[in-house]
Amino acid sequence: MSEQENQYNSEGNDKKWPLWWIVFPILLVMSLCASGFLYYKYYKSTHAADGQTYESIYKDAVKKHNNEKAELNRELEEIKAKLEEAFKNNTSLTGINSELEAKLDAKTLELARKIKAAGVSNPKALREAKAEIDRLMELNNTLSTKTETLTSSNRELLDKVLATETSATEAQAKAQEMEEQKNNLEEKLRNSNLSVADLKVAGVFKKGSADEETFKANKTKKLKITFTILQNELVEPGNKDIVIRIIGTSNEVLTNDNEKLMDTDKLSTMTEPIYFQNDLIKTTIFYTQKASYKKGTYSIELLHRDKLMGRAAFILK
C-alpha cells in the first residue's frame, strides 16, 4: 500500500461525529421520558386504581345519593299515610288523635328537611333519617297489631318516636327568628340599589368620518359617558331607568334644550333605559346640547330610583 493511501485511511479513521448527532438522541429520550412521567402523574391524579376517573366516580356517587334521597322521601310519605290511618283505627288513641297527627306532621317535616339538607359528602344525615323512618315503621306495626289497648311502654315509644329535635318553645322562637330574617331581607330588597364603577366622561368631536375624544371645550361637540353597572342579586332583573345629571361649571344642570345653561331648576339631564340581568353591564351613552361647552370643571351623577349610583368629575380645558 502506498504512502498516500495510508494517509487517506488514517484521516478517515480520525473523522469525528458531529456533536449534535450525539446530543439530539439523548435530549429526545429525556423529553420522551419526562412526557411519559408527567402523563403518568396526570393519570394517577385523575384516575382511581380501577381505571375510573374521579369525575365519573363523583357523578355516580351524586346519582346514587339523589336516588337514596328520592327513595327516603317516598318511604316517608308512605309511612306518614299509614300512621295517620293507624291513629284513626286505634280506639285507644281516639282522644288524642289530633294531637298525634300534629306531632306526626312536625316529625315528617323535620325528616323531610333533614333529607333535603343531606349532601353527597354527608351520608350520615341520610343514615339518621333512614333510621328514624324505620322507627316510624315499627311504630306503625305496633299500632296496627294493638288497636284497642296500648301498654305504658308503647305509649312512651309513641311519644319518643314522634318527638322532634326542638321543643314547642324552641320552634316558636325559631319561627320568630325566621320572620325577623324575612323582614330584614325585605327591607334590604326595598333599600337595595344599582351601583356603577369606572364612570368617565370625555368630549367628542368629528374627525373625518370618525369620532375622536378630546378634553378641549372649544372642540367638544358632544359628551361620551361610559360606566359599568355592577352585579347586585338583591335587585330584580328588568328594565331600569338610569337618570343622568351633568352639572356644569356654574352649578347648573345641563340639558339639551337649555341654550344658556343657566336653568338650575332642571332636575336631570337625561334618562337612559337599561335592561339589567344581574350581570356586569358596560354602557356607553352620548349627550348632545345646543349650547357650546365652557371651560372648567363638570360633575356627573347617575341615579336609580332617586338613589345615587355613582358620581365623577371631569374637566374641559
Phi, psi and omega in degrees: 000135183287163180295327179293320179293320178299320180294323178294315180295325180294318178295323179295321180289332181276354182294131182258149175289145176299146184299321184292338176295334181268318185288319184302310178300324180294314179297323180296315179296318180296320180295317179296319179296317180296317179297317179297319180295316179297319178296321179298316180296319179296316181298316181295327182280344183244355183231144175277179183296331181275003177094352177285144176285149179297330179295315179292325177297317180295317179298319177296320180295319179296317180298315179297318180297315180295323177295320178296319179297317180296320180293320179294321177297321178296315180296322181295315178297320182294313182289330177297316179296321180293319180292321177300320178292320180295322178299319181291323185277343183270109185295333182286352181250009187302319184289336184242022184301312182294324178295318180294322179295323178294318178296321179295320177300315180295321181293314181292325177296318178298317180291322178298319178294321180295319179295316181296322184282344183292124178264169182296334180271005181229068181293341181301321181298320178292321179296321178295317179296319179298318180296320180289325176295322177298323178293323175296323177295319178296321178297319179298319178297320179296314181292327183287329182272339180236085186272347185252321182227149175231134177288165180298324179294323178291327176296318177297320178298319179300313179295321184292317183291324183273355180293141177259169184288340181242141177284172180298321179295316179295320179296321179294318179295321179295319179297320178295319178298317179295324178294320177295318177298320178297316180295321178296319179295319178297323178294319178297320179296321180292325184266355182290150182210159176286154176221159184234161174226161176057041178285119183221149177227135177221149174284156181225137173225162183272127175235098186071236179259001184247154174271136177237141178278148179207160174239021177262126184298319184289342178267336187293125177253335176202167181251137177256117183251122179236142178196166178238122175279127184275161178290147175203105184291344180278350179260127180292139177296157178143185180287131180236132177270113180264117180271129182246127176240116174255120185255124188278188186292339179253023178068022177267154177270120182288139172220154185284355176244016180254093188293324183270349179057040181235008184272095183280354179278348179293131184271332182212158179275314181195164176236130183240119176282133180226136179271117184260126179238023182061036172235161174298127181240110175274123190235141174233127181231142178248140178237131177234155179212164181284323184283156175284156179273141180266159172285143177141189183263131178245162171226157180225140178232138175246131183230149173223124183054044178064018177243137185291127176266325182184157181218146179207165177235153176212159185237135170249124186267000000 
